[in-house]
């Protein structure tokens, strides 16, 4: 499994804060991560949008170290087709960015 920069930042923050941890579960799917958190089996570094848009409340623990700001990059081919253009426009719209 590829380690995301967000996951590495979370582990680094725990190390620097002196908080012991162990990796009990890995998933690239945020819904799977949320299921583990809801079952009280894990903590997860997730975007705020995944916490506020879910049906069940999730606690934001202020005792954990703050994570750095992250960026998302949307890349398309040089000559994207109409479907790719439409999808890119939807993604940009979700982040309040013009196409």
N, C-alpha and C positions, 0 to 999 in steps of 0.2 A: 504494500500500500504506500502510495506517495504521501509524504509528510507535507502538509500545507504550511504556509508561512504563518497562518493564524495559530495553528496547533503548536508550532515551534515557539512562537511568541508567548503563548500561554504557559508552556513548560518552562521557558526561560524566566518568565515573571515569577512563577512559583519558586524556582531555584533561588532567585535573587532575594525573594522575600523570606527565605528560610522555611517555607512550608513544605513538609514532606508529602509525597504523592506516589501513587503507582498507577500505571496505565492498566485499566481493567477492561476497556472496551474501545474499539476503533471503528469508525464508520464515516464514510464520505457523504452519507445521507442525513441531513439534519433531522428529519422526522424520526429516524432510528435513534439518534442522539437524544432527542426530546423524550422518546419512550423510556430510555434508560434513566434519564433525570426524573421523569414523573414516577418511575418505580422506585425511586430513592436508591438507585444502584450507582449513580455517577453524578459528577458535575461536568459541565461542558461550557466551553467558550463559544457562544453563539451570537450572531448579530441581534441587536435589540429588536429588529423587526420580527424575528422568529419568536421572540418572547411575548411581545405585545399583541401579535396577531393570532396567537394560539387560543384555543378554547379553554384550556385549564391554566390557572395562574402559575407562574414560575417565579420563585424568589430570586431576586438579584442580591447577591451577598456582597455587602460593602466591605467585608473583612478581607476579601480576596484582592490581590493587586490589580491595578488598572492595566488594560492592554493598550498597545499602540494603535493609532489610527491605521486602517487598512484601505487599500484602493482596489477597485475592480476594473479590469480592462476588457473592453468588448472588441474583438477582432473579427473582421470578415475577410473574405478573399478580395482580390483586386477588383474583380467584376462579379459581385454577388448577384444571384438570381432574385426574382421578385419575392419568393418565399423567404429567403434569407434577409432581404431588406425589410420585409414586414415584421419578421421576428425581431430583428435588431431594433426597429422602431418601437416595438412593444416593450422590449427590455429597457431601452433608454427612457421611455415614458414612465415606467415603473420607478425610475430613479429621478424623475423630474428633470430629465435632460433632453434638449432638442435633438432631433435626428440629424 
